[in-house]
Amino acid sequence: MTTMTFLGHSCVRLDRDGRSLVIDPGSFSAPDALDGATGVLITHEHADHVDPGALQSALASVPGLQVWGPAAVVDLLTAAGVDAARLHALAPGDTADVVGFSVTALGGQHAVIHPDIPRAHNLAYLVDGTLLHPGDSFTPAPAEATVEVLLLPAAAPWLKLSEAVDYGRSVGARTVVPIHTGIYNDNGIGLVDRVLGGLVGEGYRRLASGETLDVSGG
C-alpha cells in the first residue's frame, strides 16, 4: 500500500516500503517537504513547484537523493549548482522507475496564463498507473488508465473553476484532492471547496498540510 501526504500547495509525498517520492516541493510547500525524501519529481520550473536552494540543501545532506523533471528543470537546477549526475530529464511519453514508483510523463506544456506570457514546459505524472499529478495543466489521463486519485489544480492565474470541474469529471477518479491553493486565504479555499465539492462529487476531499491518504496500488 502506498500512502500520500499533502505538504502544501502542489506538493505531495508518496511513501511505500521505506521509499519516499516527493512531487513539486516549491516555495509554497511545507518547510519540511523534503525531509526523508529518497526521490524528487518536478512538473515544471516555476518557483511554487521547485525551490533550487531547498533542493540543493537536501541533495547535499542525502547523498543518494536524485531528481527527475523536464529538461528545463534540469537546466535550472544545473545552473543553480546541482550536480548534473543526480538530475534526470523526462519528456512526454517517457516511463521511468523513480525510486520504485512507476512514473509515466504526460502532456508537455503549462496551461495558458495569457497569450503574452510564454508557456513553460510542464509534465503531468501518472504514478503506478493510479495517481495523476498534472502540475499546472489539465492534461488528460491515458485512455487505458484507471485513475484512483487525481490531484486537481483548484486555484491559479490560468484557471477557471468551471474548467477544474470539467477536468475532474473527465478523469473520473475515485478520490479528487484539490491542490495549488497556496495563493488563497481561508475564505477563498472555502469558496473553492463549496463549488468543486458540490460539482465534482462525493470523491472530493481536501487534505490539510501533513494529512495522509491511503492510495491503492504498488
MDTraj code that builds the backbone (N, CA, C; nanometers):
import mdtraj as md
import numpy as np

residues = "MET THR THR MET THR PHE LEU GLY HIS SER CYS VAL ARG LEU ASP ARG ASP GLY ARG SER LEU VAL ILE ASP PRO GLY SER PHE SER ALA PRO ASP ALA LEU ASP GLY ALA THR GLY VAL LEU ILE THR HIS GLU HIS ALA ASP HIS VAL ASP PRO GLY ALA LEU GLN SER ALA LEU ALA SER VAL PRO GLY LEU GLN VAL TRP GLY PRO ALA ALA VAL VAL ASP LEU LEU THR ALA ALA GLY VAL ASP ALA ALA ARG LEU HIS ALA LEU ALA PRO GLY ASP THR ALA ASP VAL VAL GLY PHE SER VAL THR ALA LEU GLY GLY GLN HIS ALA VAL ILE HIS PRO ASP ILE PRO ARG ALA HIS ASN LEU ALA TYR LEU VAL ASP GLY THR LEU LEU HIS PRO GLY ASP SER PHE THR PRO ALA PRO ALA GLU ALA THR VAL GLU VAL LEU LEU LEU PRO ALA ALA ALA PRO TRP LEU LYS LEU SER GLU ALA VAL ASP TYR GLY ARG SER VAL GLY ALA ARG THR VAL VAL PRO ILE HIS THR GLY ILE TYR ASN ASP ASN GLY ILE GLY LEU VAL ASP ARG VAL LEU GLY GLY LEU VAL GLY GLU GLY TYR ARG ARG LEU ALA SER GLY GLU THR LEU ASP VAL SER GLY GLY".split()
xyz = np.array([
    [0.0837, -0.1201, 0.0000],
    [0.0000, 0.0000, 0.0000],
    [0.0873, 0.1254, 0.0000],
    [0.0505, 0.2203, -0.0805],
    [0.1173, 0.3498, -0.0857],
    [0.0367, 0.4508, -0.0059],
    [0.1040, 0.5347, 0.0694],
    [0.0372, 0.6455, 0.1359],
    [0.0815, 0.7764, 0.0721],
    [-0.0102, 0.8712, 0.0654],
    [0.0180, 1.0038, 0.0119],
    [-0.0038, 1.1067, 0.1206],
    [0.0941, 1.1937, 0.1399],
    [0.0833, 1.3021, 0.2374],
    [0.0855, 1.4344, 0.1636],
    [-0.0135, 1.5184, 0.1919],
    [-0.0187, 1.6519, 0.1313],
    [0.0738, 1.7436, 0.2096],
    [0.1590, 1.8185, 0.1375],
    [0.2597, 1.9029, 0.2015],
    [0.2485, 2.0489, 0.1582],
    [0.1279, 2.0917, 0.1243],
    [0.1041, 2.2309, 0.0917],
    [0.1118, 2.2612, -0.0561],
    [0.0233, 2.3479, -0.1024],
    [0.0162, 2.3949, -0.2402],
    [0.0064, 2.2776, -0.3372],
    [0.1111, 2.2488, -0.4140],
    [0.1071, 2.1384, -0.5105],
    [0.1970, 2.0225, -0.4713],
    [0.2448, 2.0202, -0.3489],
    [0.3439, 1.9221, -0.3068],
    [0.2792, 1.8051, -0.2330],
    [0.3165, 1.6846, -0.2739],
    [0.2753, 1.5635, -0.2030],
    [0.3961, 1.4713, -0.1886],
    [0.3886, 1.3833, -0.0879],
    [0.4899, 1.2795, -0.0707],
    [0.4221, 1.1438, -0.0768],
    [0.4792, 1.0541, -0.1559],
    [0.4306, 0.9173, -0.1653],
    [0.5293, 0.8264, -0.0933],
    [0.4779, 0.7428, -0.0037],
    [0.5621, 0.6541, 0.0765],
    [0.5214, 0.5098, 0.0544],
    [0.6215, 0.4259, 0.0308],
    [0.5988, 0.2820, 0.0196],
    [0.7298, 0.2077, 0.0428],
    [0.7245, 0.1084, 0.1292],
    [0.8386, 0.0189, 0.1518],
    [0.9679, 0.0950, 0.1820],
    [0.9568, 0.1991, 0.2626],
    [1.0747, 0.2736, 0.3021],
    [1.1258, 0.3737, 0.2014],
    [1.0551, 0.3903, 0.0907],
    [1.0935, 0.4873, -0.0109],
    [0.9938, 0.6020, -0.0133],
    [1.0435, 0.7234, -0.0336],
    [0.9599, 0.8436, -0.0295],
    [0.9850, 0.9283, -0.1538],
    [0.8824, 0.9420, -0.2343],
    [0.8882, 1.0235, -0.3555],
    [0.8128, 1.1531, -0.3319],
    [0.8835, 1.2655, -0.3408],
    [0.8230, 1.3972, -0.3198],
    [0.8030, 1.4640, -0.4550],
    [0.6806, 1.5123, -0.4786],
    [0.6470, 1.5786, -0.6045],
    [0.6239, 1.7266, -0.5793],
    [0.6925, 1.8099, -0.6539],
    [0.6758, 1.9556, -0.6559],
    [0.6956, 2.0243, -0.5200],
    [0.8139, 2.0045, -0.4582],
    [0.8436, 2.0802, -0.3356],
    [0.8914, 2.2212, -0.3705],
    [0.7998, 2.3152, -0.3722],
    [0.8315, 2.4516, -0.4135],
    [0.8273, 2.5498, -0.2987],
    [0.8273, 2.6771, -0.3325],
    [0.8375, 2.7830, -0.2321],
    [0.7138, 2.7961, -0.1453],
    [0.5993, 2.7425, -0.1878],
    [0.4776, 2.7473, -0.1076],
    [0.4538, 2.6176, -0.0301],
    [0.5444, 2.5218, -0.0409],
    [0.5273, 2.3929, 0.0246],
    [0.5654, 2.4016, 0.1726],
    [0.5335, 2.2964, 0.2478],
    [0.5752, 2.2891, 0.3874],
    [0.7271, 2.2955, 0.3971],
    [0.7809, 2.3629, 0.4988],
    [0.9266, 2.3774, 0.5096],
    [1.0006, 2.2441, 0.5176],
    [0.9336, 2.1412, 0.5683],
    [0.9979, 2.0105, 0.5823],
    [0.9602, 1.9154, 0.4684],
    [0.9171, 1.9694, 0.3554],
    [0.8656, 1.8855, 0.2465],
    [0.9671, 1.7831, 0.1980],
    [1.0943, 1.8155, 0.2039],
    [1.1967, 1.7258, 0.1510],
    [1.2565, 1.6331, 0.2572],
    [1.2125, 1.6447, 0.3804],
    [1.2662, 1.5594, 0.4862],
    [1.2337, 1.4130, 0.4566],
    [1.3339, 1.3293, 0.4545],
    [1.3143, 1.1873, 0.4322],
    [1.2972, 1.1461, 0.2879],
    [1.3048, 1.2404, 0.1951],
    [1.2847, 1.2071, 0.0534],
    [1.3960, 1.1173, 0.0024],
    [1.3587, 1.0161, -0.0776],
    [1.4578, 0.9352, -0.1478],
    [1.4572, 0.9650, -0.2976],
    [1.3550, 1.0351, -0.3453],
    [1.3472, 1.0787, -0.4840],
    [1.2579, 1.2002, -0.4944],
    [1.2825, 1.2839, -0.5953],
    [1.2038, 1.4058, -0.6157],
    [1.1611, 1.4138, -0.7616],
    [1.0368, 1.4511, -0.7811],
    [0.9784, 1.4641, -0.9145],
    [0.9236, 1.6051, -0.9279],
    [0.9618, 1.6760, -1.0352],
    [0.9214, 1.8150, -1.0561],
    [0.8422, 1.8252, -1.1858],
    [0.7283, 1.8962, -1.1813],
    [0.6464, 1.9104, -1.3018],
    [0.6965, 2.0215, -1.3934],
    [0.7438, 2.1340, -1.3355],
    [0.7921, 2.2450, -1.4176],
    [0.8719, 2.3418, -1.3322],
    [0.9292, 2.4444, -1.3963],
    [1.0319, 2.5258, -1.3310],
    [0.9808, 2.6437, -1.2512],
    [0.8507, 2.6664, -1.2396],
    [0.8011, 2.7803, -1.1613],
    [0.8344, 2.7612, -1.0132],
    [0.8608, 2.8740, -0.9450],
    [0.9146, 2.8690, -0.8089],
    [0.8212, 2.8018, -0.7086],
    [0.6906, 2.8071, -0.7330],
    [0.5998, 2.7420, -0.6389],
    [0.5974, 2.5903, -0.6559],
    [0.6757, 2.5393, -0.7525],
    [0.6849, 2.3948, -0.7756],
    [0.8263, 2.3407, -0.7567],
    [0.9251, 2.4270, -0.7627],
    [1.0628, 2.3836, -0.7404],
    [1.1400, 2.4969, -0.6734],
    [1.2078, 2.4645, -0.5640],
    [1.2896, 2.5595, -0.4892],
    [1.4349, 2.5115, -0.4994],
    [1.5143, 2.5696, -0.5917],
    [1.6509, 2.5204, -0.6120],
    [1.7357, 2.5209, -0.4855],
    [1.7215, 2.6238, -0.4017],
    [1.8011, 2.6299, -0.2799],
    [1.7688, 2.5167, -0.1839],
    [1.6391, 2.4903, -0.1654],
    [1.5984, 2.3821, -0.0765],
    [1.6422, 2.2470, -0.1313],
    [1.6321, 2.2310, -0.2633],
    [1.6758, 2.1051, -0.3236],
    [1.8261, 2.0868, -0.3100],
    [1.9010, 2.1930, -0.3307],
    [2.0464, 2.1849, -0.3173],
    [2.0850, 2.1419, -0.1761],
    [2.0173, 2.1968, -0.0747],
    [2.0449, 2.1587, 0.0640],
    [2.0117, 2.0125, 0.0889],
    [1.8966, 1.9679, 0.0359],
    [1.8557, 1.8285, 0.0547],
    [1.9532, 1.7335, -0.0132],
    [1.9964, 1.7678, -0.1339],
    [2.0902, 1.6832, -0.2065],
    [2.2249, 1.6760, -0.1355],
    [2.2642, 1.7853, -0.0726],
    [2.3914, 1.7867, -0.0004],
    [2.3861, 1.6983, 0.1236],
    [2.2684, 1.6881, 0.1861],
    [2.2579, 1.6111, 0.3105],
    [2.2206, 1.4652, 0.2873],
    [2.1683, 1.4324, 0.1689],
    [2.1282, 1.2944, 0.1380],
    [2.2012, 1.2516, 0.0102],
    [2.3130, 1.1839, 0.0206],
    [2.3953, 1.1534, -0.0970],
    [2.3231, 1.0753, -0.2063],
    [2.2267, 0.9914, -0.1708],
    [2.1591, 0.9098, -0.2714],
    [2.0391, 0.9760, -0.3364],
    [2.0017, 1.0953, -0.2911],
    [1.8829, 1.1621, -0.3422],
    [1.9044, 1.2067, -0.4871],
    [1.8014, 1.1837, -0.5720],
    [1.8082, 1.2244, -0.7114],
    [1.6765, 1.2906, -0.7521],
    [1.6806, 1.3631, -0.8643],
    [1.5679, 1.4457, -0.9075],
    [1.5345, 1.4156, -1.0528],
    [1.4052, 1.4046, -1.0812],
    [1.3549, 1.3864, -1.2168],
    [1.2629, 1.5034, -1.2521],
    [1.2658, 1.5453, -1.3803],
    [1.1776, 1.6519, -1.4239],
    [1.2024, 1.6857, -1.5702],
    [1.1304, 1.7841, -1.6238],
    [1.1529, 1.8263, -1.7622],
    [1.2943, 1.8807, -1.7817],
    [1.3396, 1.8846, -1.9051],
    [1.4737, 1.9347, -1.9351],
    [1.4938, 2.0759, -1.8825],
    [1.3897, 2.1590, -1.8864],
    [1.4023, 2.2963, -1.8370],
    [1.4321, 2.2987, -1.6877],
    [1.3774, 2.2042, -1.6130],
    [1.4065, 2.1951, -1.4695],
    [1.5501, 2.1497, -1.4477],
    [1.5930, 2.0522, -1.5259],
    [1.7321, 2.0069, -1.5169],
    [1.8274, 2.1231, -1.5453],
    [1.7973, 2.2042, -1.6465],
    [1.8811, 2.3200, -1.6786],
    [1.8823, 2.4208, -1.5636],
    [1.7640, 2.4456, -1.5060],
    [1.7525, 2.5401, -1.3948],
    [1.8378, 2.4951, -1.2765],
    [1.8270, 2.3681, -1.2414],
    [1.8999, 2.3169, -1.1253],
    [2.0493, 2.3073, -1.1520],
    [2.0874, 2.2732, -1.2751],
    [2.2297, 2.2702, -1.3101],
    [2.2905, 2.4092, -1.2972],
    [2.2165, 2.5104, -1.3447],
    [2.2635, 2.6480, -1.3334],
    [2.2746, 2.6928, -1.1881],
    [2.1934, 2.6310, -1.1001],
    [2.1978, 2.6643, -0.9576],
    [2.3089, 2.5890, -0.8843],
    [2.3819, 2.5040, -0.9566],
    [2.4952, 2.4360, -0.8969],
    [2.4711, 2.2918, -0.8577],
    [2.3550, 2.2368, -0.8917],
    [2.3265, 2.0976, -0.8594],
    [2.4070, 2.0054, -0.9509],
    [2.4606, 1.8983, -0.8953],
    [2.5382, 1.8007, -0.9712],
    [2.4504, 1.7384, -1.0794],
    [2.4885, 1.7549, -1.2053],
    [2.4078, 1.7074, -1.3178],
    [2.3887, 1.5562, -1.3144],
    [2.4810, 1.4841, -1.2508],
    [2.4705, 1.3383, -1.2447],
    [2.3516, 1.2933, -1.1600],
    [2.2976, 1.3833, -1.0800],
    [2.1850, 1.3483, -0.9931],
    [2.0516, 1.3998, -1.0472],
    [2.0553, 1.4487, -1.1704],
    [1.9371, 1.5033, -1.2355],
    [1.9019, 1.4195, -1.3570],
    [1.7728, 1.3970, -1.3792],
    [1.7271, 1.3107, -1.4879],
    [1.6137, 1.3795, -1.5633],
    [1.6350, 1.4041, -1.6925],
    [1.5344, 1.4718, -1.7745],
    [1.4315, 1.3724, -1.8259],
    [1.3064, 1.4124, -1.8203],
    [1.1958, 1.3345, -1.8742],
    [1.1262, 1.4152, -1.9822],
    [1.0652, 1.3438, -2.0764],
    [0.9883, 1.4059, -2.1845],
    [0.8527, 1.3368, -2.1935],
    [0.7544, 1.4010, -2.2573],
    [0.6230, 1.3377, -2.2698],
    [0.6327, 1.1991, -2.3320],
    [0.5668, 1.1033, -2.2702],
    [0.5690, 0.9662, -2.3180],
    [0.6719, 0.8783, -2.2502],
    [0.7671, 0.9395, -2.1792],
    [0.8678, 0.8608, -2.1085],
    [0.8062, 0.7868, -1.9904],
    [0.8580, 0.6681, -1.9632],
    [0.8246, 0.5926, -1.8433],
    [0.9535, 0.5649, -1.7684],
    [0.9517, 0.5859, -1.6372],
    [1.0729, 0.5693, -1.5582],
    [1.0407, 0.5043, -1.4251],
    [1.1365, 0.4278, -1.3744],
    [1.1305, 0.3779, -1.2375],
    [1.1951, 0.4844, -1.1502],
    [1.1144, 0.5507, -1.0699],
    [1.1622, 0.6587, -0.9843],
    [1.1546, 0.6102, -0.8403],
    [1.2666, 0.5708, -0.7868],
    [1.2812, 0.5118, -0.6525],
    [1.1703, 0.4090, -0.6228],
    [1.1451, 0.3228, -0.7202],
    [1.0497, 0.2151, -0.7004],
    [0.9069, 0.2463, -0.7398],
    [0.8803, 0.3676, -0.7810],
    [0.7485, 0.4058, -0.8300],
    [0.7528, 0.4122, -0.9832],
    [0.6525, 0.3564, -1.0483],
    [0.6453, 0.3621, -1.1938],
    [0.5813, 0.4940, -1.2351],
    [0.6569, 0.5751, -1.3082],
    [0.6121, 0.7095, -1.3448],
    [0.6050, 0.7220, -1.4960],
    [0.4901, 0.7671, -1.5459],
    [0.4728, 0.7983, -1.6875],
    [0.4560, 0.9485, -1.7017],
    [0.5387, 1.0106, -1.7863],
    [0.5313, 1.1546, -1.8104],
    [0.4323, 1.1827, -1.9232],
    [0.3444, 1.2794, -1.8998],
    [0.2373, 1.3117, -1.9944],
    [0.2368, 1.4612, -2.0239],
    [0.1621, 1.4982, -2.1256],
    [0.1405, 1.6399, -2.1551],
    [0.2607, 1.7031, -2.2209],
    [0.3111, 1.8102, -2.1601],
    [0.4276, 1.8763, -2.2155],
    [0.4280, 2.0267, -2.1994],
    [0.3083, 2.0882, -2.1818],
    [0.3041, 2.2338, -2.1729],
    [0.2189, 2.2801, -2.0544],
    [0.2641, 2.3895, -1.9956],
    [0.1897, 2.4596, -1.8910],
    [0.0608, 2.5160, -1.9506],
    [-0.0430, 2.5253, -1.8716],
    [-0.1659, 2.5915, -1.9174],
    [-0.1372, 2.7365, -1.9538],
    [-0.2183, 2.7930, -2.0422],
    [-0.2001, 2.9316, -2.0869],
    [-0.2399, 3.0273, -1.9756],
    [-0.1449, 3.1111, -1.9319],
    [-0.1759, 3.2169, -1.8359],
    [-0.2307, 3.3382, -1.9105],
    [-0.1617, 3.3781, -2.0152],
    [-0.2029, 3.4861, -2.1053],
    [-0.1220, 3.4691, -2.2330],
    [-0.1792, 3.5008, -2.3486],
    [-0.1039, 3.4848, -2.4732],
    [0.0283, 3.5609, -2.4768],
    [0.0407, 3.6678, -2.3976],
    [0.1645, 3.7447, -2.3954],
    [0.2744, 3.6802, -2.3096],
    [0.2400, 3.5771, -2.2339],
    [0.3367, 3.5107, -2.1460],
    [0.3768, 3.3775, -2.2082],
    [0.5056, 3.3575, -2.2370],
    [0.5484, 3.2305, -2.2962],
    [0.5098, 3.1128, -2.2063],
    [0.4705, 3.0038, -2.2689],
    [0.4298, 2.8852, -2.1932],
    [0.5528, 2.8054, -2.1506],
    [0.5555, 2.7686, -2.0234],
    [0.6624, 2.6826, -1.9737],
    [0.6344, 2.5381, -2.0134],
    [0.7404, 2.4575, -2.0137],
    [0.7219, 2.3137, -2.0280],
    [0.6676, 2.2591, -1.8964],
    [0.5693, 2.1725, -1.9034],
    [0.5073, 2.1135, -1.7849],
    [0.4778, 1.9667, -1.8127],
    [0.5202, 1.8814, -1.7221],
    [0.4880, 1.7402, -1.7333],
    [0.3859, 1.7017, -1.6276],
    [0.2815, 1.6330, -1.6704],
    [0.1925, 1.5652, -1.5771],
    [0.2517, 1.4271, -1.5513],
    [0.2264, 1.3730, -1.4326],
    [0.2820, 1.2428, -1.3979],
    [0.1725, 1.1467, -1.3531],
    [0.1693, 1.0316, -1.4182],
    [0.0844, 0.9213, -1.3745],
    [0.1746, 0.8252, -1.2976],
    [0.1449, 0.8066, -1.1698],
    [0.2301, 0.7271, -1.0821],
    [0.1624, 0.5939, -1.0529],
    [0.2342, 0.4860, -1.0820],
    [0.1831, 0.3495, -1.0602],
    [0.0501, 0.3254, -1.1306],
    [0.0231, 0.4032, -1.2340],
    [-0.0988, 0.3851, -1.3119],
    [-0.2253, 0.4284, -1.2431],
    [-0.2154, 0.4851, -1.1214],
    [-0.3368, 0.5131, -1.0446],
    [-0.3468, 0.6544, -0.9894],
    [-0.2341, 0.7263, -0.9785],
    [-0.2370, 0.8614, -0.9225],
    [-0.1879, 0.9591, -1.0282],
    [-0.2650, 1.0648, -1.0509],
    [-0.2312, 1.1629, -1.1547],
    [-0.2063, 1.2994, -1.0919],
    [-0.0832, 1.3506, -1.1125],
    [-0.0466, 1.4865, -1.0730],
    [-0.0229, 1.5642, -1.2026],
    [-0.1117, 1.6579, -1.2386],
    [-0.0980, 1.7253, -1.3679],
    [-0.0088, 1.8479, -1.3669],
    [0.0498, 1.8830, -1.2497],
    [0.1238, 2.0079, -1.2451],
    [0.0296, 2.1233, -1.2737],
    [0.0755, 2.2201, -1.3527],
    [-0.0089, 2.3340, -1.3906],
    [-0.0700, 2.3081, -1.5275],
    [-0.1603, 2.2119, -1.5327],
    [-0.2250, 2.1772, -1.6587],
    [-0.3500, 2.0964, -1.6288],
    [-0.4283, 2.0757, -1.7316],
    [-0.5409, 1.9826, -1.7256],
    [-0.5143, 1.8680, -1.8231],
    [-0.3963, 1.8110, -1.8139],
    [-0.3575, 1.7012, -1.9022],
    [-0.4454, 1.5790, -1.8759],
    [-0.5084, 1.5226, -1.9788],
    [-0.5931, 1.4048, -1.9564],
    [-0.5113, 1.2811, -1.9247],
    [-0.5741, 1.1885, -1.8565],
    [-0.5106, 1.0596, -1.8315],
    [-0.5146, 0.9759, -1.9580],
    [-0.4200, 0.8834, -1.9747],
    [-0.4288, 0.7914, -2.0887],
    [-0.5606, 0.7153, -2.0861],
    [-0.6116, 0.6841, -2.2046],
    [-0.7427, 0.6199, -2.2147],
    [-0.7481, 0.4884, -2.1390],
    [-0.6342, 0.4180, -2.1333],
    [-0.6323, 0.2865, -2.0696],
    [-0.6129, 0.2928, -1.9187],
    [-0.5859, 0.4114, -1.8642],
    [-0.5563, 0.4243, -1.7215],
    [-0.6840, 0.4270, -1.6382],
    [-0.6763, 0.3726, -1.5198],
    [-0.7822, 0.3840, -1.4202],
    [-0.7269, 0.4673, -1.3054],
    [-0.7563, 0.5963, -1.3081],
    [-0.7018, 0.6878, -1.2084],
    [-0.7844, 0.6765, -1.0807],
    [-0.7184, 0.6411, -0.9727],
    [-0.7857, 0.6317, -0.8432],
    [-0.7808, 0.7641, -0.7678],
    [-0.6682, 0.8368, -0.7805],
    [-0.6510, 0.9649, -0.7109],
    [-0.6074, 1.0701, -0.8119],
    [-0.6840, 1.1767, -0.8220],
    [-0.6497, 1.2926, -0.9056],
    [-0.6141, 1.4085, -0.8153],
    [-0.4973, 1.4670, -0.8376],
    [-0.4600, 1.5920, -0.7719],
    [-0.5049, 1.7053, -0.8633],
    [-0.6075, 1.7771, -0.8205],
    [-0.6797, 1.8700, -0.9072],
    [-0.6391, 2.0141, -0.8807],
    [-0.5730, 2.0819, -0.9776],
    [-0.5460, 2.2244, -0.9600],
    [-0.6767, 2.3003, -0.9387],
    [-0.6788, 2.3811, -0.8320],
    [-0.8055, 2.4439, -0.7928],
    [-0.7962, 2.5948, -0.7792],
    [-0.6787, 2.6534, -0.7975],
    [-0.6643, 2.7982, -0.7883],
    [-0.5359, 2.8390, -0.8586],
    [-0.5463, 2.9247, -0.9595],
    [-0.4275, 2.9679, -1.0336],
    [-0.4646, 3.0830, -1.1252],
    [-0.3686, 3.1658, -1.1668],
    [-0.3982, 3.2741, -1.2608],
    [-0.4505, 3.2240, -1.3950],
    [-0.4235, 3.0978, -1.4281],
    [-0.4641, 3.0428, -1.5579],
    [-0.5950, 2.9654, -1.5514],
    [-0.6596, 2.9604, -1.4367],
    [-0.7644, 2.8617, -1.4131],
    [-0.9004, 2.9252, -1.3877],
    [-1.0044, 2.8653, -1.4456],
    [-1.1429, 2.8930, -1.4090],
    [-1.1980, 2.7700, -1.3375],
    [-1.2775, 2.7918, -1.2338],
    [-1.3302, 2.6774, -1.1593],
    [-1.4155, 2.5868, -1.2468],
    [-1.4817, 2.6443, -1.3457],
    [-1.5620, 2.5596, -1.4349],
    [-1.4742, 2.4602, -1.5087],
    [-1.3513, 2.5033, -1.5456],
    [-1.2585, 2.4131, -1.6136],
    [-1.2091, 2.3043, -1.5191],
    [-1.1858, 2.3414, -1.3938],
    [-1.1433, 2.2422, -1.2956],
    [-1.2531, 2.1378, -1.2743],
    [-1.3769, 2.1823, -1.2682],
    [-1.4890, 2.0890, -1.2534],
    [-1.4927, 1.9915, -1.3708],
    [-1.4853, 2.0459, -1.4919],
    [-1.4931, 1.9600, -1.6105],
    [-1.3762, 1.8624, -1.6162],
    [-1.2581, 1.9084, -1.5784],
    [-1.1415, 1.8201, -1.5777],
    [-1.1591, 1.7085, -1.4745],
    [-1.2009, 1.7469, -1.3550],
    [-1.2223, 1.6465, -1.2518],
    [-1.3233, 1.5418, -1.2939],
    [-1.4303, 1.5851, -1.3570],
    [-1.5323, 1.4904, -1.4040],
    [-1.4779, 1.4018, -1.5152],
    [-1.3971, 1.4587, -1.6043],
    [-1.3481, 1.3811, -1.7188],
    [-1.2512, 1.2722, -1.6761],
    [-1.1702, 1.2983, -1.5751],
    [-1.0752, 1.1971, -1.5279],
    [-1.1488, 1.0856, -1.4549],
    [-1.2521, 1.1228, -1.3789],
    [-1.3359, 1.0222, -1.3156],
    [-1.2700, 0.9446, -1.2036],
    [-1.1788, 1.0093, -1.1300],
    [-1.1082, 0.9405, -1.0222],
    [-1.2002, 0.9159, -0.9037],
    [-1.1696, 0.8105, -0.8298],
    [-1.2462, 0.7797, -0.7089],
    [-1.2291, 0.8893, -0.6047],
    [-1.1059, 0.9414, -0.5929],
    [-1.0759, 1.0472, -0.4961],
    [-1.0134, 1.1653, -0.5689],
    [-1.0645, 1.2843, -0.5419],
    [-1.0134, 1.4067, -0.6038],
    [-0.9646, 1.4988, -0.4930],
    [-0.8340, 1.5272, -0.4926],
    [-0.7728, 1.6102, -0.3893],
    [-0.7329, 1.7439, -0.4511],
    [-0.7877, 1.8558, -0.4036],
    [-0.7514, 1.9858, -0.4612],
    [-0.6082, 2.0249, -0.4224],
    [-0.5368, 2.0787, -0.5197],
    [-0.4015, 2.1287, -0.4965],
    [-0.3898, 2.2684, -0.5577],
    [-0.2722, 2.3275, -0.5409],
    [-0.2406, 2.4593, -0.5984],
    [-0.3286, 2.5687, -0.5385],
    [-0.3578, 2.5573, -0.4104],
    [-0.4419, 2.6564, -0.3415],
    [-0.3609, 2.7441, -0.2464],
    [-0.2280, 2.7400, -0.2577],
    [-0.1455, 2.8200, -0.1693],
    [-0.1613, 2.9697, -0.1893],
    [-0.2247, 3.0101, -0.2979],
    [-0.2447, 3.1529, -0.3236],
    [-0.3746, 3.2039, -0.2620],
    [-0.4528, 3.1173, -0.1969],
    [-0.5819, 3.1558, -0.1397],
    [-0.5751, 3.1661, 0.0117],
    [-0.6556, 3.2564, 0.0675],
    [-0.6767, 3.2570, 0.2122],
    [-0.7899, 3.1609, 0.2464],
    [-0.8279, 3.1528, 0.3722],
    [-0.9303, 3.0574, 0.4144],
    [-1.0643, 3.0839, 0.3467],
    [-1.0966, 3.2117, 0.3225],
    [-1.2230, 3.2424, 0.2560],
    [-1.2245, 3.1868, 0.1143],
    [-1.1141, 3.2056, 0.0415],
    [-1.1070, 3.1556, -0.0945],
    [-1.1108, 3.0047, -0.1005],
    [-1.0411, 2.9399, -0.0083],
    [-1.0417, 2.7939, -0.0057],
    [-1.1814, 2.7414, 0.0249],
    [-1.2512, 2.8065, 0.1156],
    [-1.3881, 2.7653, 0.1469],
    [-1.4791, 2.7750, 0.0258],
    [-1.4636, 2.8839, -0.0507],
    [-1.5449, 2.9007, -0.1714],
    [-1.5131, 2.7914, -0.2736],
    [-1.3847, 2.7656, -0.2955],
    [-1.3440, 2.6612, -0.3891],
    [-1.4012, 2.5259, -0.3472],
    [-1.3931, 2.4953, -0.2197],
    [-1.4435, 2.3663, -0.1729],
    [-1.5937, 2.3534, -0.1943],
    [-1.6663, 2.4611, -0.1730],
    [-1.8123, 2.4543, -0.1932],
    [-1.8455, 2.4288, -0.3403],
    [-1.7755, 2.4977, -0.4298],
    [-1.8051, 2.4820, -0.5725],
    [-1.7584, 2.3452, -0.6226],
    [-1.6315, 2.3138, -0.5990],
    [-1.5789, 2.1871, -0.6504],
    [-1.6410, 2.0671, -0.5797],
    [-1.6560, 2.0765, -0.4492],
    [-1.7154, 1.9660, -0.3760],
    [-1.8568, 1.9359, -0.4219],
    [-1.9312, 2.0414, -0.4537],
    [-2.0686, 2.0216, -0.4976],
    [-2.0795, 1.9692, -0.6393],
    [-1.9836, 2.0062, -0.7265],
    [-1.9952, 1.9724, -0.8680],
    [-1.9082, 1.8543, -0.9116],
    [-1.7945, 1.8338, -0.8461],
    [-1.7100, 1.7198, -0.8812],
    [-1.7672, 1.5911, -0.8225],
    [-1.8257, 1.6007, -0.7020],
    [-1.8922, 1.4841, -0.6451],
    [-1.8347, 1.4412, -0.5123],
    [-1.8853, 1.3289, -0.4635],
    [-1.8560, 1.2862, -0.3269],
    [-1.7113, 1.2430, -0.3069],
    [-1.6390, 1.2194, -0.4148],
    [-1.4990, 1.1812, -0.4016],
    [-1.4062, 1.2968, -0.3710],
    [-1.4584, 1.4194, -0.3741],
    [-1.3763, 1.5379, -0.3486],
    [-1.3340, 1.5402, -0.2021],
    [-1.2032, 1.5562, -0.1780],
    [-1.1531, 1.5526, -0.0405],
    [-1.0354, 1.6465, -0.0240],
    [-1.0537, 1.7507, 0.0543],
    [-0.9422, 1.8402, 0.0838],
    [-0.8572, 1.7798, 0.1948],
    [-0.7255, 1.7888, 0.1783],
    [-0.6321, 1.7439, 0.2806],
    [-0.5618, 1.8644, 0.3420],
    [-0.5519, 1.8655, 0.4718],
    [-0.4722, 1.9664, 0.5392],
    [-0.3242, 1.9323, 0.5230],
    [-0.2380, 2.0310, 0.5350],
    [-0.0947, 2.0050, 0.5242],
    [-0.0536, 1.9051, 0.6307],
    [0.0120, 1.7984, 0.5872],
    [0.0532, 1.6912, 0.6763],
    [-0.0449, 1.5761, 0.6858],
    [-0.1639, 1.5923, 0.6268],
    [-0.2643, 1.4866, 0.6324],
    [-0.2317, 1.3796, 0.5276],
    [-0.2630, 1.2551, 0.5612],
    [-0.2243, 1.1394, 0.4808],
    [-0.3468, 1.0670, 0.4270],
    [-0.3302, 1.0123, 0.3069],
    [-0.4352, 0.9370, 0.2398],
    [-0.3760, 0.8052, 0.1902],
    [-0.4485, 0.6944, 0.2091],
    [-0.4048, 0.5672, 0.1526],
    [-0.4366, 0.5644, 0.0035],
    [-0.3395, 0.5191, -0.0745],
    [-0.3533, 0.5111, -0.2193],
    [-0.3352, 0.3653, -0.2595],
    [-0.4279, 0.3103, -0.3342],
    [-0.4153, 0.1712, -0.3761],
    [-0.3060, 0.1580, -0.4808],
    [-0.2582, 0.0362, -0.4995],
    [-0.1541, 0.0108, -0.5989],
    [-0.0183, -0.0048, -0.5337],
    [0.0784, -0.0404, -0.6174],
    [0.2155, -0.0509, -0.5702],
    [0.2504, -0.1881, -0.5290],
])
top = md.Topology()
chain = top.add_chain()
for i, resn in enumerate(residues, 1):
    res = top.add_residue(resn, chain, resSeq=i)
    for name in ("N", "CA", "C"):
        top.add_atom(name, md.element.get_by_symbol(name[0]), res)
traj = md.Trajectory(xyz[None], top)
